[in-house]
């Protein structure tokens, strides 16, 4: 039997119970309980009506008792891999804001951890499961062959990916159509008059890199341009890698007059390499990327990019994961959304042809002449 003291809130008011909500709505306590815990036999309209009434009345579940009764902690897990230059990923603030807001709307919480390596991330997932700190997990930045998926599959723990993976069996996801963005970027540059369009891919371990490379090739085909393997640069995830990949592209016998980058951070490195080669971005070398990081707006000229709504992604992933935890099949929880083109000044019609650009590079550094002849 609940004591009088236990029934009183911090302000001296009696705690609102499921019985109070049931009485207000004229339904049974069982209906209220099942609605608030997301059981599928309760109609969505009824669930929403009960949840809103409970919130207005100030009902708050007793978390420990609920966990014992349902086997759930009503907490979503997110374990981030934070390492190197990538540690301050700009999408995180908006992403986590969307994630926590959507979880809060359903009276769920979010448990967040960070680890420096992939093995430690997997260990953290297992630890949080063992300690009953989360009922399921959101997996950002999915890999082609993702060990986190294997870990959670083995432990029969629900998860939703922010991205896709090579083996989709049992996987739910929310993802952005990066391949469509790369296709559109390539056809856009071709329509501006560019004939030699290069691509800087992301890390090959990430599944999105494969998809974006496919989109680039589709864009070339749609524009009637041949695919040239020499115009696919080194993998580039950072400014430093983007700069080095661009330097190498500018050394090929017929250099590109435009570059499509799989990620914005690599594109910001293209600016550095262009400056070294005395090329103006948006004039002698055009550029379109993907992500929509804030720094792109402050580049000179501003970076044209396909932006991702990170807040919306966090929100949708939270709702999908809650549905997955409540028993919805993974195959019914797969959503794809488009990226949004942000037009700035980095993509313009070419001021130089590929051969003129090659001559400019040779004039800048005559030693390149010998290297070019060796490649012919």
N, C-alpha and C positions, 0 to 999 in steps of 0.2 A: 504494500500500500504506500502511495506517495505521501510524504509528510507535508505539512503546511509550508514549512520553510522551503522545501524543494520546489513547491509549486509556485513560489513567489519569484518574480523577476528582480533584476538589479534595482529597479525603481520602486519596488514594493508592490508591483502588480502581478496578478496570477498569470503564469505562463499559458499561452493559447495552446490548446491540444487539438488532436485530430477530431476528438468528439465535438469540440466547439465548432470546427469547420463543417463537420457533417450536419450538426444541428442547424447551422445557418443556411445550408443549401438543401436541407431536407433529404439527404442521402445517407447511406450507411457508412459507418467508420471504415469498413472494409473497402468500400468504393473510393473513399478519400485516400486511404493508405496506398491502394494499388495505383491510383492515378498519380500520386506524388512520387511513387517509385518507378513509374514508367512501364507498368505491365501492359502488354499488347492487347489484352482483352478489354481495355478501357478506350472508348472512342476518343479521337483526338480533340473534338470539340468539348467533350466532358472533361478531359484532362486539363485543357487550357482554362476552362471556367473554374475548376477546382483550384488550380495553381494560382490564378489571379486572386481568387477570394482568400486563399490562405495567406498570400503576400499582404493583401490589404489588412487582414486581421492581425498581422504580425506573427504568424506561426513560424517557428523555427524548429526543425527536427532535432532530436537528441542524437547526435552523430554516432556515438558509440553503440547505443541501443539499436539504431538503424542498421549499423554494420553487422551486428550480431544477427539481426532478423533477416536481412536480405543477402548477406555475404558481400556487400558493397561498401566502399568508403565514400562513394560519390566524389571521387577525385580523379582528374585526368592527369596523366604523366607526360612530361616533355624533358628529354635528356638531350642537351645540346653538345656538340663537339666543337669546342672553341680552341683554335690553335693559330699561331702565327699572325700574319697580316690579316687573316680572315676573322680575327677575334672580335672585331667591332662591326659585325654585319649590320648595315643600316636598316635592314628590314625588320630587325628583331623588335624594336619598340612598338611599332604599329601592329606587328604580327601578334605579339603577346597581349597587347591591348584588346584586339579583337577576340583572341582566344579566351581571356579571362572574363570579358564582358558576356560572351555567349554562355560560358560555364555558369557565371553568376546568375544569369537570367533563369537557369534551370535549377538554381540552388546547389550547384556543384562547385568544387574548388579545383585549383590547378597546382600540381607539385612540379617544380622546375629544378633540374640539376644540370651541372656542366662538367664535362670531362675533356682532357686534352687529346685522347687517342680513341680510336675505334674499339679496341679491346676493353678499355675502361668504360666506354659508353655501354657496351653489352653487359659488363659486370654491374653497372649501375642499374640497368633495366631489371636484371635478375634480383638485385638487392631490394629495389622498391617493390617488386612483386612479393618477395618473401616477407618483407616488413609490412605488407598490406598498406602501402602508401598511395597506391593508384590502382584503379580498376582497368585501365587500358592506357595506351600510349599513342601519341602523335609522333610520327617519324619524318622529320624534315630532310631535305637534300638526299633523296633516295639514291642508292647505288645500283649499278647493273646487277650485281650479285651482292645482296645486302645481308650481312651477318645479323643485324638487328631483327630482321624479319624471321630468320632461322631461329633465333633465340626465343622470340615470342610465340612462334608457331609451336616450338617444342614444348613450351610451358602452357600452351592453350590460352594465351592472354590476348584479348582484343586489341587491335591497332588500326590506325588509319594513316596512310602515307601522304605527305605533301610532295607528290611526284609519282612516277611510275617505276616499274622494275621489270627485269627480263622475264621473270616467272610470275604471272599475275594470280596464280592459284591462291584462293583464300585472302586476297588483298582488296581492301577498300582504299579509295584515294580521292583526293581533291588535287587537281593539277591545272596549270596554265598551258595553253596550246603554244608552247615555245616554237614548235616546228612551223606553225602557221605564221608566227612573227618573223622567223628567218626567211620564209618564202616571200612574205610581203616586203621585207627589207631589200631582198635581192631584186625583185621585180621593180621596186621603186627606184633603185639606183640604175637599173637598166633603162627605165623610162626616161631618166635624166640624161641618158646618153653614154653611160659607162659600159665599156665592152670587156674590160678586165676587172672582175670583181672577186676579191679574195675573201676567205673566211678564217677567222681565228676561233677554233673550237675550245670548249672548256675541258676540264679534266676527263679523261676517258673512263675513269671509274664511276662517273655520274651518268645515270641513264639519260638525263636530259641532253647531254652532249651528243649522243647518237641521234636523238630526235631532231635537234637543231641542225645537225649536219645534213640530215635527210631533207629538212625544210629548205636549206640553202641550195641543195642540188635540184630540188623541185622548182625553186625560183629561177635558176639558170635555164632549166628546160622550158619553163613557161615563157621565158623571155627569148628563147631561141638562141641561147648562148651555150657553147660547149663546156663541159666540165673539164677542168685542167687540174690534176692532182698537185701540181707545183704551186697552185694558189690556195691550197689548204695549209695554213701555217702551223707552227708549233702550238701545242696545248698552252692556253694562257688563262690563268685565273686571277692574276694580280697585275698591278701596274708594271712591275719589273718584267714579268713574263710577257706582258703585252708589248712593251717596248722592244724587247729582244726579238720576239716573233715578227714584229713589223720591220725591224732592221733586216732580217733575213728575207722577207718578202720583197723588199725594195732592191735586193741584190739579184733577183732572178732576171734572166735576159729580157723578158717582157713583164715589167712590174705592174701591179694593179694600180688603177686610179681610184679605186674604192675598196673599202673593207667592211665586212659584216662581222661583228664580234658577238660571241655567244654570251658574254657577260660584260657589264659596264666597266668593271674594274680593269679588265684587260684593255678596253677601249681608251681609258684614261692614260694608259701607257703608250697608246698609239700617238697621242699628242706629243709626248716627249721625243719619240723617235722621229716624228715629222719635223719638230723644231730643230733637231740635230741635222736633218737633211735639208733644212731651209725650205720646207714645204708648208704651205698654209692649209690647215684643215678646212674643208668646205670649198676649197679652190683647187689646189693641185692634188689633194687627196681627200676624198669624201669618206664619211664614216657613219654607220648606224649600228647601235648595240641593243642590249636587252637587259632589263632589270629595273631601271628607273631610280638609281641611287641619287641622293640629293646632290652629290658633288658634280654630277653631269650638268646641272643647270649653271654652275659657276665656271665651267671650262670656257675657253675662248677660242672659237665660238662655242656656244652651248651645244651639248651632245644630243643629237636626235636619237631617241631610244624608244623601245617598247616597254612601258611601265607595268608593274604588277601591283594590284591593290592588296597589300599585305594585311591590312586590317580585315578586309573581307575574307581573305584566305584563312586567317586565324579563327574567325567566327564560324565559317563553314566547317572547318576541320573539327572544331569543338562539337558542333551539332551532329556531325556524321559519327564521331567517336561515341557520343552518348547513345545514339541510335544503335551503333554496333554492340555496345556493352549491353543494351537492352534486348539484344537478340536478333536484330535485322541482319540478314545475310550479307556478307561482304560484297557479293556481286551486285547487290541492289544499291550499294553506296559508292558509286563511282561518278565523279563530276569533273568536267573540264570547262574552263572559262578562258575567254580571250585576254590577251594583253592589250594595252591601249597605247597607240602611237602618240608620242610627244614630239612634235616637230620643233626643231631649233635650227641652228645654223651650220651643223657639221656635214650636211649632205646637200650638194649643189651640182649642177652640170660640170663636167670636167673642163678645166682650163688647159690641160695638156693631154695629148694622146699618150698611150703607153710608151711608144718609142721616144717621144719628146721627154717623158719623165725619166726614161733610162738614160738619155743623154745628159739631163740635168744631174742625175746621180753620178755619172761618169765625170762630168766637169767638176763636180764638188770633190771627188776623190778619184783621181786618174788611175789609181791601182786597180779600181774595179774593172777597167777596160780589159785587162788581162783575164780576170776571173770570168767575165762575161764570154769572152772568146772561148775559154775552156769549156763553158757549158753548151756551146752551140754544136 
